[in-house]
């Protein structure tokens, strides 16, 4: 899967046959981003698309040396299942 990054719209996305899967983020400060929302069209569900988006967002945060706030419930669940991938200083927040 080819994850693309759209910094203008603040999202990571994967084009699929029935739409785009995306993980949106917001710059919280100069060194912190909030992973806010993930959507995966029906064709991508159960195919590892969400996993791929989260891994791309985490890789980007590490490359940029960003701290994370996670308000997206999907990403929160993903991090609980993959604690070894959780960046230091990550904060989960329910909205």
Secondary structure, DSSP 8 states (H G I E B T S, - for coil): ---EEETTTTEEEEEETTEEEEEEEEEEETTEEEEEEEE--GGGTTTTHHHHHHHHHHHHHHHHT-EEEE--HHHHHHHHHTGGG--TT-EE---
